[in-house]
Structures are given as structure tokens and as C-alpha cells.
Amino acid sequence: MENSIVSEIDFINSFGKFQSNQARKYLEAKELFKYIKNMSEISRILRVPNRTVNEWLCGTKTPVCIKQMNLLKKLNLLPLIISNNSEFFLFLDIFAFVFGDGHLNADLGSIRLCGCKEDLKIIQKKAKEIFGIGCKIQTILASTFFR
């Protein structure tokens, strides 16, 4: 894609070796299951424990990388493409805050943005409207955080 910034493969590759390998094998298992219904055989082909393949294919377990990728797809942020839609502009706003006055938590479960309360209220409102994500604003020792 001409305007693509991040593809699904780029996203998977951004995780550590173990996580990205698990994600690839998970996707392979899903693909193989279309043609091979024997989970033990898929387990042998992929060299993944039978229990893991069973959990993946029954939907009880999903690699972290895939969960995050599915969320980004749901939010229309993957593949990430330069566009004029509200999702892309909000992504840029949040990225700018994280890059300058915030951080992404290691578990990828939340971010912290530090800034003017009014600016954070605007992002809070947009996150709810565009992504359906509730956020809270906290004041901690004269700083305002968005979480």
C-alpha cells in the first residue's frame, strides 16, 4: 500500500522474538486448521505443544501480540495508513503526547499523558467518541495525567 505506515507484519515484528514467533505460529495454525482438522497433526507440523494448538483453535488462548493487533484493527488503526479520517488524527494526537509528555506502559494496557487539563479533556472526549475507550484524568502533584 502506497500510504501504509505500519502493516500487520510490521506490527508483529515489533514484538520480541518469542512473542512475534508465537503470533506467526498462531496465524499458521489458524490457516492450517482450514484444511487439516486434526489438531495433533497441526501441533506436529508447527512444533508447538498440542495443548497450545488446542487453546488457540478453540479460542481459549490468544498470543498477546494477536490480541493487540485485533484491537488496533477494530479501531481502524491497522494497517496504519495516512488518511484524513478521525481515527488517524486522534492516533497522531496521542502519539505526539506519548512522544513528548507521556509513556506507553510495558503491558501495552495503558498510556500516561501529562499536560494541560483542557488539552487532555479534548483527547478524552475524542477517545470516547472515536474509539469507544473510556479514559480518566487525574491530578497528581500539580501534574495532570490522562489514563
N, C-alpha and C positions, 0 to 999 in steps of 0.2 A: 504494500500500500504506500502510495506516494507521501501522504501526510502522517503516517504512523510514527509515533514516538516510541511506544512500547507495545510489543506483541505478547501473546500468551507465552511463547517460548522465551522471550526476553525476561518476562516476569518469573517464570520457573527457574531460569538460570541465575536470577538474582539471589536465590536462597543458597544456603550452604550445600556442600556436596551431598550429604546424606539426604537432606530434605528434597533437593531437586531430583535426586535419583529415585526416591520413593514416589514422587509425583509422576515421573516418567513411567515407572513400573505400574502405578495405579492406572494411568491412562491406557497403557498397553493391555493390562488385564481387562479393562472395560471393552476395549476393541476386540480382543481375543474371545471374550465371552459371547460376542455376536455370532461366532462361528463354532466355538468349542464350548459345550455346555458342562464339561467335566472340570470342576474347579481344581481337582488334584492335578490334572494334566496342565492346566494353566500355571499352577504353582511350580511344577517341574520345569516348564518352559522358561519362566521368568526367574527361577531360582529364588523364590520368595516362599516363606512358610505358608503351608496350606491354610492355617488359621487366619493369617493376614489377608490372603486372597478371598477367603470366605467373608471376612468382615467387610472388605472393600466392595465385593459384589452384592452383598446383602444390604449394604448401606448403613451398617452399624459403625464403621470407622472410615474416615477420610483423611488423607495427609493434610497437615496444616496448610501447606502451600496451595493445595487444591481448594480448600475452604476459602482462603483469602482471595484466590483467583475468581472463584464463583461469586463472591461478594462484589468484587470490582466489576465483573460482567453485569451483575444485576443493577449496579449503579451507573452503567454505561460508561465505565472508565477503562475497560479492557476489551479489545485493544484500545490503547490510548491514542486518539487521533486529534490532530489540530482541527478545531472546529469552532463554530460560533454558538454552540449550544450552552445552556446554563450549567450543565454538569462540568464541562471543561473549564469554564470560567471560575466556578467555585473551587475546582481542583487547583487551579493556579493560585487563587487567593489563599487557600490552606497551605499549599506548598511554599508560598512566599513567607507566610508566618512561621512555618516549621523551620525553614532555612534561616530566617533571621532571628526570630524571638520565640523559639519553641523546640520541641523534640518529639520524635516518634518513639513510643515505648517499645522495648525489646520484644514484647509478646505481640506486637502489631495490633493490640486491642484498643489502644487509645493514643491520643496525641495531647500535648500540652502546648498551648499558645499563650504568650504573655503579651499584653498590650493594653491599649485604651479600651475601657469597658464598652464604649459605644461601638467601636470597630468590631469587638468580639460579639456584641449583640447582633450585629448585622450578619456575621458569619453564622451565628447560632440560628437565626431565623432562616437563612438560605439553606443550611444543612437540613433543617426540618422540612422545608418546602420541597427541596430538590431531591434529597436522598432519603427522606423519612427517618433521619437519625436525630434522636434527642441528644442535646448537649447541655452541660451545666457550666455556669460561670461562677468562679469562686474568687474571693478577695483574700489573699494570703500575704501578710506583712507588707502592705502597701502595693502589692502587685496583683494584677487581675489575671486569672488563668481561665482558659477555656478547655473543658474536658468532655 
